[in-house]
Amino acid sequence: MTSLLEPANSPRGTAWRAAWCTWHRPLLICAALMTALMLVCAVGTAVDSRILLGESVWVKPMKFGFAFALYTGTLAWLLTKLNKGRRLARWVGTVFALAVAAEVGAITLQAARGTFSHFNADRSDPVTLALVPVLTFGVLVITIAQLIVATAVLVQRTGGPDLNRAIRAGLGLATAGMLIPIYWMVTVTHPRTVTDANGADVPMYQGHGIGDPDGHGMFLTNWSATGGDFRVPHFFALHGIQVLLLLTVALTALSARHAWLRDERARARLVGSIALGYGGLVAVVTWQAARGQSLIHPDTATLTAFGAVLLLTAAATVRIVVGARRAVAAS
């Protein structure tokens, strides 16, 4: 990447700007809007004292803004790596960006009104009635678009072995992360009445938690501290692609100092090992949430599962590192 001190008209600076211009424009705009929304919501939490289920009314749109700023920015870059089906993927990327903007826009509007967005069953409120299709079908459109993009990536190579593996595994995790909310919405229902920030009673047909539908209490995330919460595996799975891409960048940077990392196949095996371990982590927290257990209150079975995933990942990683170093020594 070009240095901040490098002249803008230098060859590297020009090449960097040219590469940036190839990124998917609607997704980049969406990422910028989500970033701006985060700043607006941060101000809102400071000046607006209204509370919804134990947190500021502006926290939910701020978290959605953060999540989608990261993900749409990642997709904007990823679509530049496709060799096949680029036109279809770019069209789907535009649909994805529009669906995200509509979904998060509806969430923000409801937050500004001091009431609930998802799971709101209040049929006496015309604004809520108008936004329910946006919130319902928005998730469906985003998930379908994600599946199409993931399929387009799976049928081609998008870089070196390590980058290709990180992208494929990351998109697989992200797709699982988008399907998890759909699973809990259609398999478990928690009809009840709760109070919004305006003091009005609002009927709800679902909740985020298992065991305690509206449980909250964890710092910053507000994930349930009193029961299972499917937002936990949703978050970890959705952002697995960023973790794996950062790992790939780190391994490439370290290859300048460690000869055994200069083999792309060794780096790809390491990425694969960490991806499997990360997938195991997502599986464990999903299982934990389904049993109505808070992330911060694991029982013996959960700790054993976490330990097994950690040991298997560590063993596989050590085996790969030892094998790569021996190969370098032998050559």
URLIN-V742362 format. One record per residue. RES is the residue in three letters. OMEGA is omega in whole degrees, 0 to 359 (999 if undefined). Layout:
# URLIN-V742362
res-><RES	RES>
omega-><OMEGA	OMEGA>
This chain:
# URLIN-V742362
res-><MET	THR	SER	LEU	LEU	GLU	PRO	ALA	ASN	SER	PRO	ARG	GLY	THR	ALA	TRP	ARG	ALA	ALA	TRP	CYS	THR	TRP	HIS	ARG	PRO	LEU	LEU	ILE	CYS	ALA	ALA	LEU	MET	THR	ALA	LEU	MET	LEU	VAL	CYS	ALA	VAL	GLY	THR	ALA	VAL	ASP	SER	ARG	ILE	LEU	LEU	GLY	GLU	SER	VAL	TRP	VAL	LYS	PRO	MET	LYS	PHE	GLY	PHE	ALA	PHE	ALA	LEU	TYR	THR	GLY	THR	LEU	ALA	TRP	LEU	LEU	THR	LYS	LEU	ASN	LYS	GLY	ARG	ARG	LEU	ALA	ARG	TRP	VAL	GLY	THR	VAL	PHE	ALA	LEU	ALA	VAL	ALA	ALA	GLU	VAL	GLY	ALA	ILE	THR	LEU	GLN	ALA	ALA	ARG	GLY	THR	PHE	SER	HIS	PHE	ASN	ALA	ASP	ARG	SER	ASP	PRO	VAL	THR	LEU	ALA	LEU	VAL	PRO	VAL	LEU	THR	PHE	GLY	VAL	LEU	VAL	ILE	THR	ILE	ALA	GLN	LEU	ILE	VAL	ALA	THR	ALA	VAL	LEU	VAL	GLN	ARG	THR	GLY	GLY	PRO	ASP	LEU	ASN	ARG	ALA	ILE	ARG	ALA	GLY	LEU	GLY	LEU	ALA	THR	ALA	GLY	MET	LEU	ILE	PRO	ILE	TYR	TRP	MET	VAL	THR	VAL	THR	HIS	PRO	ARG	THR	VAL	THR	ASP	ALA	ASN	GLY	ALA	ASP	VAL	PRO	MET	TYR	GLN	GLY	HIS	GLY	ILE	GLY	ASP	PRO	ASP	GLY	HIS	GLY	MET	PHE	LEU	THR	ASN	TRP	SER	ALA	THR	GLY	GLY	ASP	PHE	ARG	VAL	PRO	HIS	PHE	PHE	ALA	LEU	HIS	GLY	ILE	GLN	VAL	LEU	LEU	LEU	LEU	THR	VAL	ALA	LEU	THR	ALA	LEU	SER	ALA	ARG	HIS	ALA	TRP	LEU	ARG	ASP	GLU	ARG	ALA	ARG	ALA	ARG	LEU	VAL	GLY	SER	ILE	ALA	LEU	GLY	TYR	GLY	GLY	LEU	VAL	ALA	VAL	VAL	THR	TRP	GLN	ALA	ALA	ARG	GLY	GLN	SER	LEU	ILE	HIS	PRO	ASP	THR	ALA	THR	LEU	THR	ALA	PHE	GLY	ALA	VAL	LEU	LEU	LEU	THR	ALA	ALA	ALA	THR	VAL	ARG	ILE	VAL	VAL	GLY	ALA	ARG	ARG	ALA	VAL	ALA	ALA	SER>
omega-><181	179	177	180	182	180	183	182	178	180	181	179	179	179	180	179	179	178	179	182	180	180	183	189	180	178	176	178	179	179	178	179	179	177	178	179	178	181	179	181	177	176	180	180	182	187	183	185	182	184	177	182	172	178	179	179	184	183	182	178	178	179	177	178	179	183	184	173	178	189	180	175	178	179	179	177	185	183	176	184	184	175	180	176	184	182	178	182	180	177	178	176	177	177	179	181	180	180	178	180	179	181	183	175	178	178	181	179	179	177	179	179	178	181	187	177	179	175	181	182	181	182	178	181	183	179	178	179	180	184	181	177	178	182	181	184	176	178	181	180	179	181	179	178	178	180	180	179	180	178	179	180	184	185	181	175	184	180	175	183	181	179	180	180	179	181	182	180	180	178	176	178	181	178	176	180	178	179	181	178	179	179	184	180	184	184	183	178	181	178	182	177	180	182	180	184	179	181	181	176	183	176	180	181	184	176	181	190	173	184	175	188	183	181	179	177	180	184	175	183	185	174	186	174	184	180	178	182	183	173	180	178	177	181	183	181	183	185	176	182	177	178	183	177	177	176	179	178	181	180	178	179	181	181	177	183	183	186	184	179	180	176	181	180	177	179	179	179	178	178	179	179	180	179	178	177	179	176	176	177	179	179	182	182	174	177	179	180	181	179	178	185	179	178	185	178	182	175	183	181	180	179	177	179	176	180	180	178	181	181	180	179	180	180	180	181	179	179	180	181	180	180	181	179	178	180	179	180	181	182	999>
